[in-house]
Amino acid sequence: MSRAFDRPFDAGLQAERTALAWQRTVLSFAIAALVSARLLLNTVSIGSYAVAALGLIMTAVLFYVGHRRYRAVHTTLVQSATDRVRLTSAAPLFLWALSVFLLALTGAAFAIIGFFVGEPVLVV
């Protein structure tokens, strides 16, 4: 016997598809953090570890926020008695956009430093 809120809310599984999209995006963010650390390892040894650590910490936080958001939306939808439900805020989406922007700024800073130092920052 399963509890009522363990079942999917709708046949289209919209909340579940959104949660999977968050997981794919967080996974790609983690891969980007690790690849950038690997590429920076040859030129900026301690900085590459800092970039990787910051990226992985942000990845863990965003994964937690995405999972918590899914559980909140799913529970609200399943337990609601009406069709119109006020769901969670857009704060996690803003945090995601902010983290991607900060990642882009970090990449630009390393590129500019490499340009003025005369050595390429990304060694392939």
N, C-alpha and C positions, 0 to 999 in steps of 0.2 A: 504494500500500500504506500503510495507516494503522497507527499504533501502537495497541496494545490499550487503553491508558488514555485514548485520545481518544474512544472510543465511550461512549454513555450507560450508566450502571450498570443501570438498570431501565427497563422499558417505560413506567412512569408518570412518569418524569423528575422524581422528587421533589426531588433536589438542585438541579436546574436551575430548577424552579419556586420553590424557596426563594431561590435566588440572584436571580431576577427580582423577587421580593417585596422583598428587600433593596434592589435598585436603585430600585424605585418609591418606597420609603420614604425613601431617601437623596435622591432627586430632590425629593420633597415637602418635605424638610427644607431643601434649598437654596432652593427657592422661598419657603418661609416666612422664611428669613433675608433674602432680597432684598426681599420685600414689607415686612417689618418695618423694614428700613433705609429704604425709600422712604417709609413712613408717618412715620417718626421724623425725616426729613430737614428738615421745616419747623420743628420745635421744638428738637431736640437735634442740631445739625449734626455735631459731632465724635463724639458718642456713637453716632449712627446708623451712621457708618462703622465704628466699633469693633464694633458689634453685627453688621453685615454681614460684616466680616472674620472675627470669631470664628465665626459661623455657617458661613461657607464653609470655614474651616479644619477645623471639626468635620465638615463634610460630606465633605471630601476624606479625612480620616482614617477615617471610617466606611465610605466607599466602598472604600478600600484594605483595611480589615479584612474587610469582607464578601466581597470578591473573593478574598482570601487564604484565608478560611475555606472558601469554595466549592471552591477548588482542592485544599485539604487533604482535605476530606471526599470529594470525587470520586476523588482518587488513592487514598485509603485504601479506599474501597468497591470500586474496580475491582481493586486489587492484593490484596485479602484473599482467603484461601482458605476462610474459614469464614463462617457466617451471622451470628455475633455479633461485632461490631466495636465497639471503644471509639472514639468520635469525639471531636471537639474539645470544649473547655470552654465554659461559658456566660459567660465573661468578656466577649465582644463584646456579648452581649445586655444585660449589666449596664451596660456603657459606653453603650449606646444609651439605656437607660432613664435613666441619670444625665444624659446630655446633654439629653434632652427635659425632664427635671425642671429643669435649670439654665436652659433656655430659658423655661420657665414662670415661674421665679423672676425672671428678667430682665424679662419682660413685666409681672409684678406690681409690680416695683420702679418701672418707668416709669409705671405707672398710679397708684401711690401718690404718686410725686413730682408728677405732673400734678394730682392731687386737692388736695394741700396747697399747691401753687404757685398754683392757681386757674385754670390754663390746661389745656385738654384736651391730652393727650399725642398722641393719635391724631387727626389732622386729615384728614378724608375729603373 
